[in-house]
Amino acid sequence: MEVRLHSSLDEFRAIAEPLYRRDPVMYTIELTVLNAGRFPADSLLTTVWDDGTAVGAALQTPPYPLACNGIPDRAMSALAESLVAWRPGLTGVRAVRDSAEGFADAWRSVTGRTGEVDTEERLYRLGTLRPPNAVPGAARLATGDDRRQLVEWVGLFLHETFSQRDEAEAGQFVDNAGRVADRFVLWDVGGTLVSMAMLRAAAADVSRIGPVFTPLPQRGHGYGSAVTAAAAELAHRSCTPDVVLFADLANPTSNAIYQKIGFEPVADSIRIAFAAAG
């Protein structure tokens, strides 16, 4: 096995995208990242080769964990051995359970650093959409005038999900969404905004919904279900055949409401955080 590090996004995309397009639902995160068109300067872009043929790809855009769904199990040791030189301070990995655990085992063998599962998620794919009935309000697309509200809610979402809140990072997230043609759908009740869902720009005919956020005082009224269904309807109106989303398995409420409106389980993923070096 040979592991190659790429400094050129175009070079990496030319190799990795055909591998990811073999299953655009499973590789929705990787394809969405590639679709964005540019990466932070310190991104990690790697491919794995077997006898001259590309067989896998992995990427990391800090501060996010390494996405290694596209790496064959037999190549995890070779990948870990190469990453020690390229990214010795790697903070974590994200993939379906077997792949994430396989890399974490290889990383521990090479570095001595242990890992701990900090998030378990389920990937859902939309079957037949069943929008909720009798939820007051209506959906609308966010405009530039909503930026302040979006930044606040994205910041709260990051705090709830990753235990971090950085207004600058939230603002960058919202602005970058506009740059790559992601769209925020808002749920409006009599002029008061109560929930949001972001619809990612389609990548390989798959649109991903997320983040979905409802402020704590507004929860329990069906707004999250309604705005998620509205985002899915927008994707279909935009002629995107497949709509997916991730739900935290630690939150049974969100998993239940997504299934109720028509999302069907595809696969479970985990994030493993590595102990600090030294």
Secondary structure, 3 states (H helix, E strand, C coil): CEEEECCCHHHHHHHHHHHHCCCCCCCHHHHHHHHCCCCCCCCEEEEEEECCEEEEEEEECCCCCEECCCCCHHHHHHHHHHHHHHCCCCCEEEEEHHHHHHHHHHHHHHHCCCEEEEEEEEEEEECCCCCCCCCCCEEEECCHHHHHHHHHHHHHHHHHHHCCCCHHHHHHHHHHHHHCCCEEEEEEECCEEEEEEEECCCECCEEEEEEEECCHHHCCCCHHHHHHHHHHHHHHHCCCCEEEEEEECCCHHHHHHHHHCCEEEEEEEEEEEECCCC
